[in-house]
Amino acid sequence: YLSYVTGFITLSIMLLGGFIFFLIGIGQRLFPQWSDAIVMRLPYLKDIVFTRDNFVSLYRFSLMVKAGVTLEEALETTWKDTRQGALKEDLQRALTNVKTGVPWAEGFRTVDATNRIALSMASDKERLGEILEEVADMNRSIYVRRLEVLQPIMAVLGGLSMVLVYAITGLYSIVPFSDLFGKLMEDASGF
């Protein structure tokens, strides 16, 4: 009975890990919209995946804005350099908003609402570049904090998986071997 329980726990952990690997590692390359739609519903995982992408893209965007590149050109260049998925769609919406005269920051869905308001209220390019850099740094900080919390959890899960694997191996190899050894000793006692 114990071997079935440990086997089920190990299988559950492995399936969850496999699903997350597929979702983030493979899904974002093959099915980016589908993958991002699922990841956006998973609070902790969302922070890890999107804050990494947001940091890189928003920091690059802030450098271009600070350098004097027009907002439309900076958005278009950032859009071209961003991987397929939710952030690229956000950049596309923001670019469309710039072209149609709508406040451009309203197009971002992967950026916090407070940050969208701050981006919309920037008075000039220098201030916009500073706000973009602050938002990028905030995303980097969130990413680092989430990884610092996730690392010990993953270490515990890895250790638990190894204990369960050893328990299953022990139950299936040592117990039958000890029974066999006991029978051999009974047979040998007759000599």
Solvent accessible surface area in square Angstrom, and as a share of the most:
residue,aa,sasa,rsa
1,Y,205,0.78
2,L,107,0.53
3,S,18,0.12
4,Y,163,0.62
5,V,55,0.31
6,T,11,0.06
7,G,25,0.24
8,F,139,0.58
9,I,67,0.34
10,T,10,0.06
11,L,96,0.48
12,S,46,0.29
13,I,39,0.20
14,M,123,0.55
15,L,114,0.57
16,L,104,0.52
17,G,38,0.37
18,G,39,0.37
19,F,93,0.39
20,I,60,0.31
21,F,130,0.54
22,F,74,0.31
23,L,0,0.00
24,I,36,0.18
25,G,22,0.21
26,I,64,0.32
27,G,0,0.00
28,Q,10,0.05
29,R,183,0.67
30,L,114,0.57
31,F,99,0.41
32,P,15,0.10
33,Q,86,0.38
34,W,122,0.43
35,S,0,0.00
36,D,2,0.01
37,A,46,0.35
38,I,43,0.22
39,V,0,0.00
40,M,61,0.27
41,R,185,0.68
42,L,65,0.32
43,P,106,0.66
44,Y,78,0.30
45,L,26,0.13
46,K,63,0.27
47,D,32,0.17
48,I,17,0.09
49,V,1,0.01
50,F,4,0.02
51,T,10,0.06
52,R,86,0.31
53,D,21,0.11
54,N,2,0.01
55,F,52,0.21
56,V,72,0.42
57,S,6,0.04
58,L,0,0.00
59,Y,79,0.30
60,R,73,0.27
61,F,0,0.00
62,S,0,0.00
63,L,88,0.44
64,M,32,0.14
65,V,2,0.01
66,K,71,0.30
67,A,84,0.65
68,G,47,0.45
69,V,47,0.27
70,T,64,0.37
71,L,39,0.20
72,E,66,0.30
73,E,98,0.44
74,A,0,0.00
75,L,0,0.00
76,E,58,0.26
77,T,56,0.33
78,T,0,0.00
79,W,73,0.26
80,K,128,0.54
81,D,84,0.44
82,T,11,0.07
83,R,79,0.29
84,Q,94,0.42
85,G,1,0.01
86,A,11,0.08
87,L,5,0.02
88,K,27,0.11
89,E,66,0.30
90,D,0,0.00
91,L,0,0.00
92,Q,74,0.33
93,R,75,0.28
94,A,0,0.00
95,L,7,0.03
96,T,61,0.36
97,N,25,0.13
98,V,37,0.21
99,K,122,0.52
100,T,92,0.53
101,G,68,0.65
102,V,66,0.38
103,P,71,0.45
104,W,24,0.09
105,A,0,0.00
106,E,97,0.43
107,G,2,0.02
108,F,0,0.00
109,R,135,0.49
110,T,13,0.08
111,V,7,0.04
112,D,82,0.42
113,A,52,0.40
114,T,98,0.57
115,N,18,0.09
116,R,64,0.23
117,I,104,0.53
118,A,36,0.28
119,L,2,0.01
120,S,50,0.33
121,M,147,0.66
122,A,26,0.20
123,S,102,0.66
124,D,78,0.41
125,K,85,0.36
126,E,91,0.41
127,R,96,0.35
128,L,13,0.06
129,G,0,0.00
130,E,64,0.29
131,I,13,0.06
132,L,0,0.00
133,E,46,0.21
134,E,97,0.44
135,V,6,0.03
136,A,0,0.00
137,D,51,0.26
138,M,78,0.35
139,N,11,0.06
140,R,107,0.39
141,S,43,0.28
142,I,34,0.17
143,Y,53,0.20
144,V,67,0.38
145,R,125,0.46
146,R,71,0.26
147,L,68,0.34
148,E,112,0.50
149,V,79,0.45
150,L,48,0.24
151,Q,118,0.52
152,P,65,0.41
153,I,85,0.43
154,M,105,0.47
155,A,59,0.45
156,V,103,0.59
157,L,58,0.29
158,G,36,0.35
159,G,36,0.34
160,L,76,0.38
161,S,21,0.14
162,M,96,0.43
163,V,95,0.55
164,L,14,0.07
165,V,62,0.35
166,Y,144,0.55
167,A,36,0.28
168,I,40,0.20
169,T,75,0.43
170,G,17,0.16
171,L,58,0.29
172,Y,131,0.50
173,S,56,0.36
174,I,117,0.59
175,V,73,0.42
176,P,66,0.41
177,F,134,0.56
178,S,59,0.38
179,D,83,0.43
180,L,96,0.48
181,F,109,0.45
182,G,32,0.30
183,K,130,0.55
184,L,100,0.50
185,M,106,0.47
186,E,130,0.58
187,D,102,0.53
188,A,54,0.42
189,S,90,0.58
190,G,70,0.68
191,F,219,0.91
